[in-house]
């Protein structure tokens, strides 16, 4: 019986994660500004909430950091 793979919506691949000056930093591939705009504004990685902070056109990656201010909608 064949094994099936399923897509996971609203997920991005993290290509690097590290701590810099006490802050969690995440990187993901990002090839142009339109791609950057399509990425989620906020992600959770290993229980840590990070907000999108910038894009490097030289290295083709977008960056998320844990010290960003994030607000959540309440019901």
Secondary structure as GFF3:
##gff-version 3
##sequence-region A 1 75
A	DSSP	beta_strand	16	20	.	.	.	ID=ss1
A	DSSP	beta_strand	23	29	.	.	.	ID=ss2
A	DSSP	alpha_helix	33	38	.	.	.	ID=ss3
A	DSSP	beta_strand	42	45	.	.	.	ID=ss4
A	DSSP	beta_strand	48	56	.	.	.	ID=ss5
A	DSSP	beta_strand	61	65	.	.	.	ID=ss6
###
